[in-house]
Amino acid sequence: MTYGAKKPTTPSLFDDFGSSRFKSKDEYKNALVSYQEALFHVQQSYYHQKKRALIVFEGWDASGKGGAIRRLTEKLDPRGVSVFPVAKPAQSDQEKHFLYRFWKHIPPPGSLHIFDRSHYGRVLVERVNSLIERPIWQRSYREINEFEQTLSDNGIRIIKLFMHISSREQRERFEERLHNPFKRWKLTEEDLHNRRMRNEYIAAANEMFKRTHTSCAPWHIINGEYKWQARIDVLETIVNALSEGVEVAPPPLDENLIAQASKQLDVDEALIAQAKQSD
């Protein structure tokens, strides 16, 4: 997908989750190491080229957002990546425009920022639970598109992912959390309320895709039914999206650095020649 090109085909939530492509843990681990290494190289390229990106995660409760984000970030340089968990806005933020608190976390040059939930709560949870009136959330689609277009116009690449799981899988994960004393804290009354509103959320999510799936900020629906596959699909999607149109390569050698290093260190002649060509 070329960012800035013609608007791509709108995705929608699906019912057929298929089966996992990974038949063994070793197969999954090999893929994980490969994609994490690829993403690290992408991150280094973004740092040296002063590029920046915003990665947005949405999805069902217990769909694997946290696990995917953990695998996404665990091999990156922590100085160049930040994760922002998004919860109910504080009272001070409720008195401002809903996008205010997201503007504060726009990535600076050379960095990647990740929203664990996002500004899309406006047209999901706030819509479904009637926390705002219909004209307000209807207007928010335009405001969100303008917000993301502005970020894109200023050189920020935007990747939006929705983690999708079946109702049955969500129930099994809720039950696992409930019966595991070390995971019980993850299950809340709000989660159970949201589960009862699944049909309303499906309608809201599909309209969200229809109204905010743009060439500069496309949606990617991730099949979260199988955790191993979902984590690799997330990494693969992000590596591909961040790499498109970007030279993923080490920075050029600094001839002055090599010259100084030659006085104190053993420096290969080929490296010296390469530095002269890069200058």
C-alpha positions in Angstrom: 0.0 0.0 0.0 1.4 3.4 -1.0 0.8 6.1 1.6 -0.9 9.1 0.0 -2.2 7.1 -2.9 -5.8 6.3 -3.8 -8.1 5.3 -0.9 -7.7 1.5 -0.3 -10.6 -0.9 0.0 -12.4 -0.6 3.3 -12.0 -3.6 5.6 -14.7 -5.0 7.9 -15.0 -7.4 10.8 -15.1 -11.1 9.7 -16.6 -14.3 11.1 -14.3 -16.8 9.6 -11.1 -17.0 11.7 -9.5 -20.0 9.9 -6.7 -21.7 11.6 -3.2 -20.8 12.9 -0.4 -21.0 10.4 2.1 -22.0 13.2 2.1 -25.7 14.0 4.9 -25.6 16.6 6.4 -23.2 19.1 9.8 -23.4 17.4 8.2 -22.2 14.2 6.6 -19.3 15.9 9.8 -18.4 17.8 11.8 -18.4 14.6 9.3 -16.0 12.9 9.3 -13.8 16.0 13.0 -13.4 16.1 13.1 -12.6 12.4 10.5 -9.9 12.5 11.8 -8.4 15.7 15.2 -8.1 14.1 13.7 -6.5 11.0 11.7 -4.0 13.1 14.9 -3.1 15.0 16.6 -2.3 11.7 13.5 -0.2 10.6 13.6 1.7 14.0 17.3 2.5 13.5 16.6 3.8 10.0 13.8 6.0 11.3 16.1 7.3 14.0 19.0 8.2 11.7 16.7 9.6 9.0 14.6 11.6 11.5 11.4 9.9 10.4 8.6 9.2 12.8 5.5 7.0 13.1 2.3 6.6 15.2 1.0 3.0 15.7 -2.6 2.8 16.9 -4.0 -0.3 18.6 -7.8 -0.9 19.0 -9.7 -4.1 19.4 -11.8 -6.3 21.7 -11.1 -6.7 25.4 -8.7 -9.6 25.8 -7.9 -9.6 22.1 -4.1 -9.6 22.7 -3.2 -6.0 22.3 -0.9 -6.0 25.3 0.9 -9.2 24.3 1.3 -7.9 20.7 2.7 -4.6 22.0 5.1 -6.4 24.3 6.5 -8.5 21.4 6.6 -5.4 19.2 8.7 -3.3 21.6 10.8 -5.8 23.6 13.8 -5.8 21.1 13.6 -2.1 20.2 15.9 0.6 21.5 13.8 2.0 24.4 15.1 5.5 23.8 13.2 5.6 20.5 9.8 4.1 21.3 7.1 5.0 23.7 3.8 3.3 24.6 0.8 5.4 25.8 -2.0 3.4 27.4 -5.3 5.3 26.9 -8.0 5.1 29.5 -10.9 7.3 30.4 -9.9 10.9 30.1 -9.1 12.8 33.3 -11.5 15.5 34.4 -9.1 18.2 33.2 -9.0 16.6 29.7 -12.8 16.2 29.6 -13.0 20.0 29.7 -11.0 20.2 26.5 -11.4 19.0 22.9 -11.2 15.2 22.8 -8.1 15.2 20.6 -6.2 17.5 23.0 -4.6 14.7 25.0 -3.5 12.9 21.9 -1.8 15.9 20.4 0.4 15.9 23.5 1.9 12.5 22.5 2.7 13.0 18.9 6.1 11.4 18.1 9.1 13.6 17.7 11.5 13.1 14.7 13.4 9.7 15.0 10.8 8.0 17.2 7.9 5.6 17.2 4.9 6.2 19.4 2.3 3.5 20.2 -1.3 4.2 21.4 -2.8 1.3 23.4 -6.3 2.3 22.6 -6.7 5.7 21.2 -8.7 8.7 19.9 -11.1 6.1 18.4 -12.8 5.7 21.7 -14.8 8.7 20.7 -16.6 6.6 18.0 -16.5 3.3 19.8 -17.1 3.3 23.6 -18.5 6.8 23.8 -20.8 6.1 20.9 -22.0 2.7 22.1 -22.6 3.8 25.6 -24.3 7.0 24.6 -21.8 9.1 26.6 -22.1 11.7 23.8 -24.9 12.7 21.6 -25.1 11.4 18.0 -24.2 14.7 16.2 -21.0 14.9 18.3 -19.7 11.4 17.4 -20.8 11.8 13.8 -18.8 15.0 13.6 -15.8 13.2 15.2 -15.1 11.2 12.1 -14.2 14.4 10.2 -12.2 15.7 13.1 -10.2 12.4 13.3 -9.5 12.3 9.6 -8.3 15.9 9.7 -6.1 15.2 12.7 -4.5 12.2 11.0 -4.1 14.0 7.7 -2.3 16.8 9.5 0.0 14.3 11.1 0.7 12.7 7.7 1.3 16.0 6.0 3.9 16.7 8.7 5.8 13.4 7.9 4.3 11.1 10.5 3.4 7.6 9.2 0.3 6.2 10.8 -0.5 2.5 11.2 -3.9 1.5 12.7 -4.5 -2.0 13.9 -7.8 -3.6 15.2 -7.3 -6.9 17.1 -10.3 -9.1 16.2 -11.4 -12.2 18.1 -14.6 -14.3 18.1 -17.2 -14.0 20.9 -16.3 -17.6 21.9 -12.6 -16.9 22.1 -13.2 -13.8 24.2 -15.4 -15.8 26.6 -12.6 -18.4 27.1 -10.1 -15.7 27.8 -12.3 -14.0 30.2 -12.9 -17.3 32.1 -9.2 -18.0 32.1 -8.6 -14.5 33.7 -11.3 -15.0 36.2 -10.0 -18.4 37.5 -6.3 -17.3 37.5 -5.5 -15.2 40.6 -2.6 -13.6 38.8 -4.7 -12.6 35.8 -7.9 -11.8 37.6 -7.1 -8.1 37.8 -7.3 -7.9 34.0 -11.0 -8.7 34.0 -13.4 -5.8 34.9 -17.1 -5.2 35.1 -16.6 -2.8 32.2 -15.2 -5.8 30.1 -18.4 -7.8 30.9 -20.6 -4.8 30.0 -18.8 -4.3 26.7 -19.2 -8.0 25.9 -23.0 -7.7 26.3 -22.8 -4.8 23.8 -20.9 -6.8 21.2 -23.4 -6.3 18.3 -23.4 -2.5 19.0 -19.6 -2.5 18.9 -19.5 -4.4 15.7 -21.8 -1.8 14.0 -19.7 1.0 15.5 -16.4 -0.6 14.4 -17.5 -1.2 10.8 -18.7 2.3 10.5 -15.4 3.5 11.9 -13.5 1.6 9.3 -15.8 3.0 6.5 -15.4 6.6 7.7 -11.7 6.7 8.7 -9.9 4.2 6.5 -7.8 6.5 4.4 -4.7 6.4 2.2 -2.6 8.2 4.8 -4.0 6.2 7.7 -5.4 2.8 6.7 -6.8 0.2 9.0 -5.4 -3.3 9.3 -7.7 -5.9 10.9 -5.6 -8.5 12.7 -7.0 -12.0 13.3 -6.4 -12.3 17.0 -8.0 -15.7 17.5 -4.6 -17.4 17.6 -2.1 -15.5 19.7 1.1 -16.7 18.0 -0.2 -15.9 14.6 -1.6 -12.5 15.7 1.7 -11.4 17.2 3.5 -12.2 14.0 0.8 -10.6 11.8 1.1 -7.4 13.8 4.9 -7.4 13.4 4.7 -8.2 9.7 2.1 -5.5 9.1 4.1 -2.9 10.9 7.5 -3.8 9.3 5.9 -3.7 5.9 4.1 -0.4 6.5 7.0 1.4 8.1 9.5 0.1 5.4 7.4 1.2 2.4 9.3 4.0 0.5 12.0 4.1 3.2 15.6 3.1 2.8 16.1 0.6 5.5 19.9 0.6 5.8 22.6 1.6 8.3 23.7 5.3 8.2 26.7 6.2 6.0 30.1 5.9 7.6 31.6 9.1 8.9 35.1 9.5 7.3 36.3 11.7 10.2 35.2 9.1 12.7 37.1 6.3 10.8 40.2 8.5 10.5 40.3 9.1 14.3 39.5 5.5 15.0 42.4 4.4 12.7 44.8 6.2 15.1 43.7 4.1 18.1 42.0 1.0 16.8 42.5 -1.8 14.2 40.5 -0.6 11.3 40.0 -2.7 8.2 41.3 -1.1 5.0 38.0 -1.9 3.3 36.1 0.1 6.0 38.4 3.1 5.4 37.7 2.9 1.7 34.0 2.6 2.3 34.0 5.7 4.5 35.7 7.7 1.8 33.0 6.7 -0.7 30.2 7.6 1.7 31.5 11.1 2.4 
